[in-house]
Amino acid sequence: MWRFCVCVGIISLLHCTFSAAQHRSYLRLVEQEFSGVLPLDILLQALASLLLTLVAIVNVCGNFKEIRALDDLKHKSIATIANRPSFYCFNHRGRLL
């Protein structure tokens, strides 16, 4: 069921983008300036479909796993934790002196 909700939400989001583009082209045809705000029905549909898609995707993914940083850091010393070899700089002026 949640996979179906994901599909419906994405199709609804695509419909919102098409409706917004149609609204912009309508404003050009009647020679009105775009005020920067879309009609309320497009905004509500976009918000509802985004919410539906997010909830459905979270439910499709299943349960989240807990991230435990202490399990990884138990067996490491402070020297290996603070070691950052990407910050080493070997191209310096010391070898030219």
N, C-alpha and C positions, 0 to 999 in steps of 0.2 A: 504494500500500500504506500509506503513512504517513497519508494522509487517512482511510483506514479505521481505523487505529489511534487517530487523534484522536476519531473517532466512538465507537469502543468505549470509550475512556478516559472520555469525557464521560458516556456512558450508565452506565458502571460507577460514576462519581462520584455520579450521580443515584440509582443503586441504593443506594449507601452512605447517602445522606441519608435515603432512604425507610426503610432498615433501622434507622437510628438513631432515627427518629421512631417506628417500630413498637416498638422496644425501650423507649423512654420510656413509651409508652402501655401496654405490658405491665407495666412496673413500677408504674404507677398502678393497674392492675387488681388486681394481687396485693398492693397496699398496701405496697410497699417503697419506701424512699427512694432517690433517685438519688444514687450516690456520686461522680459526676463523671467516671467512667471508663467508656467503652463497652467492650463485649466485644472480645476480641482479634481475632476473625475480621473484625469490621467495621473495626477500625483497620488491619489488614493489607491488606484490600481497598482501603480508602481510600488508603493509602500507595502500593500498587502501581498503582492506577489514576491517581493524581496523577503518579507518575513516568512511566508510559506516556504520559500526555497531554502532559507537558512535553517529553519526548524527541521525540514525534511532531510537535509543533508546531514545535520547532526544526528538524527535518528538512524539514518542509513549507515553511518560510520560505526555505530555500536558504542560500547562502553569505552571511555577513555582510560588509559593506563596512567597510574600515578608515577610522577617523576621523582625519583629519590636521588638527590645529589650526594647525600652522605654515603650511600653504598659505593659509589665510585671513588670517593675521596678517602675511604677508610684505609686502603692499602698504599696510599701515596704519602711521601714525606713532603715537608714544606719546600724542600729544594726542587723537587720535581713539579710541584704545583706552580711555583713562581718562575719556573724556567720558561722563557719565551724566545725560542731560537729565531723566530721571524723578525725580532727586533735587533738581532746582531748586525753590526755594520763592519765589514772587512775592508771596504774601500774608503780609507781615510788618509789624511796627509802624513801620518806617522811613518809610513814606509819610505817616503821621499826624503825625510830628514836624516 
